[in-house]
Amino acid sequence: MKKLLFVIVMTLFMPCATIWAANGYSFTATTVEGVEMKFVVLSEDDMTCKVCNNSISTNTSGTVTIPASANGYAVVEISTFAFQGCSNIEYVIIPNTINKISEWSFYNLKVR
């Protein structure tokens, strides 16, 4: 009886736990330039994510292209301090999927 109750409880609550764990989950994907970029899942239901803060190495230089999608999630937002301290970046290419750029997303980037 205890095993049956355990199975019923786990069956009822595991799908919810999986969804809660996915929202806020962070992962890394590679840009077209080969730069490792960090993302955070915003919504598992909508399959959306954002570029998270301190998303790339501060040693990155040249052009960085934010992908329109990463690991199957549409990239729709750029977090605060996403490119903080990346003073060697010359260009950041932003896809049209982005609908929110947070304050200070490009803090300490050189303006050229």
C-alpha positions as CSV (number, residue, x, y, z in Angstrom):
1,M,0.0,0.0,0.0
2,K,2.9,2.4,0.8
3,K,4.5,1.8,-2.6
4,L,1.2,2.4,-4.4
5,L,0.7,5.7,-2.4
6,F,4.3,6.7,-3.2
7,V,3.8,6.1,-6.9
8,I,0.5,8.0,-7.0
9,V,2.0,11.0,-5.2
10,M,5.1,11.0,-7.4
11,T,3.0,10.8,-10.5
12,L,0.9,13.7,-9.5
13,F,3.8,16.0,-8.4
14,M,6.7,15.2,-10.7
15,P,5.3,16.9,-13.8
16,C,5.0,20.2,-11.8
17,A,8.4,19.8,-10.3
18,T,9.9,19.4,-13.8
19,I,8.2,22.6,-15.0
20,W,9.3,24.6,-12.0
21,A,12.9,23.4,-12.4
22,A,13.0,24.4,-16.1
23,N,11.9,28.0,-15.5
24,G,15.1,29.7,-14.3
25,Y,17.3,26.9,-15.6
26,S,20.6,28.2,-17.0
27,F,22.5,26.8,-19.9
28,T,25.3,27.7,-22.3
29,A,25.2,27.8,-26.1
30,T,27.7,28.9,-28.7
31,T,27.3,31.9,-31.0
32,V,28.2,31.9,-34.7
33,E,31.6,33.3,-33.7
34,G,32.2,30.3,-31.4
35,V,31.7,32.4,-28.2
36,E,30.2,30.5,-25.2
37,M,27.2,32.5,-24.1
38,K,25.0,31.9,-21.0
39,F,21.2,31.9,-21.1
40,V,18.4,31.5,-18.5
41,V,15.0,29.9,-19.4
42,L,12.2,32.5,-18.9
43,S,9.3,30.3,-19.8
44,E,9.2,26.6,-20.6
45,D,5.6,27.0,-21.8
46,D,6.6,29.7,-24.3
47,M,10.0,28.2,-25.0
48,T,11.8,31.6,-24.3
49,C,15.1,32.5,-22.7
50,K,17.3,35.5,-22.0
51,V,20.9,36.3,-22.2
52,C,21.9,36.3,-18.6
53,N,24.2,38.6,-16.7
54,N,27.9,38.2,-17.3
55,S,27.0,36.1,-20.2
56,I,30.4,35.8,-21.9
57,S,34.0,35.9,-21.0
58,T,35.4,39.4,-20.5
59,N,38.3,38.4,-22.7
60,T,36.0,38.1,-25.7
61,S,36.8,40.5,-28.6
62,G,35.5,41.5,-32.0
63,T,31.9,40.8,-32.9
64,V,29.4,38.9,-30.9
65,T,26.1,37.8,-32.4
66,I,23.3,37.0,-30.0
67,P,21.5,34.0,-31.5
68,A,17.7,34.3,-32.2
69,S,17.4,30.9,-30.5
70,A,19.5,28.8,-28.2
71,N,18.9,25.1,-27.4
72,G,15.4,25.4,-28.9
73,Y,14.4,28.5,-26.9
74,A,13.7,31.9,-28.5
75,V,16.0,34.5,-27.1
76,V,13.8,37.4,-26.2
77,E,15.6,39.4,-23.6
78,I,19.1,40.7,-22.6
79,S,19.7,40.9,-18.8
80,T,21.3,43.6,-16.8
81,F,25.1,43.5,-17.0
82,A,24.9,40.9,-19.7
83,F,28.1,42.2,-21.3
84,Q,29.6,43.9,-18.3
85,G,33.4,44.4,-18.6
86,C,33.7,43.1,-22.2
87,S,35.7,46.1,-23.3
88,N,37.2,44.4,-26.3
89,I,33.9,43.8,-28.1
90,E,33.5,45.9,-31.2
91,Y,30.0,45.0,-32.2
92,V,27.0,43.2,-30.7
93,I,24.5,42.0,-33.3
94,I,21.0,41.7,-31.8
95,P,18.4,39.5,-33.4
96,N,14.8,40.8,-34.0
97,T,13.5,38.3,-31.4
98,I,14.7,40.5,-28.6
99,N,11.9,42.5,-27.1
100,K,13.5,43.7,-23.9
101,I,17.0,45.1,-23.2
102,S,17.5,45.7,-19.5
103,E,19.2,48.8,-18.1
104,W,23.0,48.4,-17.8
105,S,23.0,45.4,-20.3
106,F,26.1,46.9,-21.9
107,Y,27.8,48.4,-18.8
108,N,31.4,49.3,-19.3
109,L,31.5,48.5,-23.0
110,K,33.5,51.0,-25.0
111,V,31.5,53.2,-27.3
112,R,33.0,53.3,-30.8
